[in-house]
Amino acid sequence: MGTMTVEDLEALDTHDECTDAIVQIIEAKRENKPLPQAPEPEEPAQVLDRMAALNASVDKARESRGEHGAEAEVHELPKPKKKAVEKKAAAKKTAAKKTATKKASSRKPRSA
């Protein structure tokens, strides 16, 4: 890149179709003419189904590990015990009381 010059870039056979299309639109609007129609693509673009590709990749990886289409098992999470929740709430209340008493007693009167 460091050795390229402006002349090298001008010598390349490049054509900017987007800029040409914008120039045509601007000229048509300036002259109050109808806008030019976009040309139809020569071949329709190939649409990739990403989910299908992902599923195929996952199936291929499973087969390489020796897993044959095994679905994952879903388990219900155990419900939390009420005693643990109550203990946590009680611990928070006592901690709040301790900090409130410490704040009040932490100040010392100024000596004159």
SVG drawing of the C-alpha trace seen along z (x, -y; Angstrom):
<svg xmlns="http://www.w3.org/2000/svg" viewBox="-42 -25 49 68">
<polyline fill="none" stroke="black" stroke-width="0.4" points="0.0,0.0 2.8,-2.4 4.2,-2.1 0.9,-2.8 0.4,-6.3 -2.7,-8.1 -1.7,-7.3 -1.7,-3.6 -5.3,-3.8 -6.4,-5.8 -5.0,-3.2 -7.2,-0.5 -10.3,0.3 -12.9,-0.4 -16.4,-1.7 -18.6,-2.9 -22.2,-2.0 -23.6,-3.3 -22.3,-6.8 -23.6,-6.7 -27.0,-5.8 -27.1,-8.6 -26.0,-11.1 -28.9,-9.9 -31.4,-10.3 -30.2,-13.8 -30.3,-14.8 -33.8,-13.4 -35.1,-15.3 -33.4,-18.5 -35.1,-18.3 -38.5,-17.1 -38.3,-13.8 -39.4,-10.4 -36.8,-8.6 -34.9,-5.9 -35.8,-2.3 -33.4,0.0 -32.2,2.8 -33.3,6.3 -30.5,8.5 -29.3,11.0 -29.6,13.9 -31.6,14.0 -29.3,14.0 -29.0,17.2 -30.8,17.1 -29.2,19.0 -31.3,20.6 -29.0,20.0 -31.1,22.2 -30.9,25.1 -27.1,24.6 -26.8,24.4 -28.8,27.5 -26.7,29.4 -23.5,28.2 -24.7,29.3 -25.8,32.7 -22.4,33.2 -20.6,32.3 -22.8,34.8 -22.0,37.5 -18.3,36.9 -18.5,37.2 -20.5,40.4 -23.8,38.9 -26.6,40.1 -29.4,37.5 -29.8,37.6 -31.9,34.7 -30.9,32.9 -32.9,33.7 -34.7,30.8 -35.1,31.0 -37.2,28.8 -35.2,26.7 -35.9,27.5 -38.0,24.9 -36.0,22.8 -36.6,23.6 -38.6,21.0 -36.4,21.3 -33.3,20.1 -35.2,17.1 -36.5,16.2 -33.0,16.4 -31.5,14.2 -34.2,11.5 -33.6,11.7 -29.8,11.4 -30.4,8.3 -32.5,6.7 -30.0,7.3 -27.1,6.0 -29.1,2.8 -29.7,2.3 -26.0,2.8 -24.8,0.3 -27.4,-2.3 -26.1,-2.0 -22.5,-2.2 -23.1,-5.4 -24.6,-7.1 -21.7,-6.1 -18.9,-6.8 -18.9,-10.6 -16.8,-12.0 -17.5,-15.4 -14.8,-18.1 -12.7,-19.2 -12.5,-22.9"/>
</svg>
